Amino acid sequence: MRLVANSGRGVLPPCPGPSGVRDFHRQLPGYAPTPLREAPRIAARAGVGRVLVKDEADRLGLPAFKVLGASWAVYRALLDHLGVPLGLSFDALAARLAGRGLVLTTATDGNHGRAVAHVARRLGLAAHIFVPAGTSPARIEAIEGEGASCQVVAGDYDDAVAVAATAGAGGIVVSDTSWPGYETIPGYVIEGYATILDEVEEAIDAGVEDAVGGGVDTVLVPIGVGALAAAVAQWFRCRGREVRLIGVEPDGAHCALASIEAGGIVEVPGPHTSIMAGLNCGRPSPVAWPWLSGGFNLFTAIDDEHAEAGMRALAAEGTVSGETGAAAAGALLAFGGEALGLAPDATVLVLSTEGATDPRLYAEIVGT
Ligand SMILES: Cc1ncc(COP(=O)(O)O)c(C=O)c1O
């Protein structure tokens, strides 16, 4: 368990203009804002005023937030590919793609690949998804259940990314992490996640604010390659809000924490074996990195037992959250508000980023 303050926050990149992503998500069948719930018992245990949990267990029919980034990135990448300007509806895009035989590919440790496969299926496209060795059968079945082909790569997530990066012939790589020369699509993924924050603000404006006395002042975010964290930093920092931003990683795959300590991107070598599968990443995404180093106040690393405790605590408050999804709640409980620099009356937003994505493991840990 580790905690590192980002004392000399770096310079933020230029803020992007409005993307129209929320309107894009609104037109997708099955779109609805996910719940924002109070978690009074977690707040009491952590010694903070209030905890709000954004519950991403059911997002556009999938059990994780990732489809927000995947859907927007696939849409934008396909418009770019066809040379069509923004504005075409998702259905009209599907019609334009008929018969073209395009294949979408990506690497994943579960949720992103499943989301890309799901969006490909909605568009009538094929998908080929690379996963690292050791990916649980439940996660592979879920990807194949979306009609995609799934290939296991010898090695870890970063090895799977390297294979996917060169496998684009005849297809389009829709990766959530970036590398030199491949930055545009991972940037779209980050943009796509803004819908979560837009919904949180909307819920607060609609009345939760009265209950919490003035809105959120701290956000805990799980970090894998850092795309979600970059979206959070973009949202608050580009609106000039000095909200305290705290990143959470597994001990052993704490690539953002290690990079902050090193003063630039470094790799945390594998094997990465945490049950927080979505966070088993050895390198932060270069596109996300400046938002993390310039926007986050604190980076933490927790053990699997803390994620498990987070799962149980969230379950007791009515939120089903998987091993990765519960990392933020787990960190809040593991360190407690004081060690995280939070005032006793702080209002903390916890992103619970997935539901029971591996149902067997969830049942083993939570007991339901
Ligand atoms: C459920 C869940 N939460 C959080 C993350 C971390 O997101 P990012 O890789 O953008 O940092 C992932 C990544 O796969 C995930 O699956």
The ligand as a MOL file (V3000), in Angstrom:
LIG
                    3D

  0  0  0     0  0            999 V3000
M  V30 BEGIN CTAB
M  V30 COUNTS 16 16 0 0 0
M  V30 BEGIN ATOM
M  V30 1 C -13.5090 -1.3420 -14.7630 0
M  V30 2 C -12.3360 -0.4930 -15.1020 0
M  V30 3 N -12.0720 0.5690 -14.3310 0
M  V30 4 C -11.0280 1.3710 -14.5850 0
M  V30 5 C -10.1770 1.1230 -15.6470 0
M  V30 6 C -9.0140 2.0260 -15.8800 0
M  V30 7 O -9.1960 2.8450 -17.0010 0
M  V30 8 P -7.9310 3.4070 -17.7670 0
M  V30 9 O -7.2400 2.2430 -18.3960 0
M  V30 10 O -8.5100 4.3740 -18.7270 0
M  V30 11 O -7.0650 4.0520 -16.7620 0
M  V30 12 C -10.4090 0.0050 -16.4730 0
M  V30 13 C -9.5510 -0.2900 -17.6110 0
M  V30 14 O -9.6540 -1.3130 -18.2540 0
M  V30 15 C -11.5250 -0.8110 -16.2050 0
M  V30 16 O -11.8090 -1.8830 -16.9490 0
M  V30 END ATOM
M  V30 BEGIN BOND
M  V30 1 1 1 2
M  V30 2 1 2 3
M  V30 3 2 2 15
M  V30 4 2 3 4
M  V30 5 1 4 5
M  V30 6 1 5 6
M  V30 7 2 5 12
M  V30 8 1 6 7
M  V30 9 1 7 8
M  V30 10 2 8 9
M  V30 11 1 8 10
M  V30 12 1 8 11
M  V30 13 1 12 13
M  V30 14 1 12 15
M  V30 15 2 13 14
M  V30 16 1 15 16
M  V30 END BOND
M  V30 END CTAB
M  END
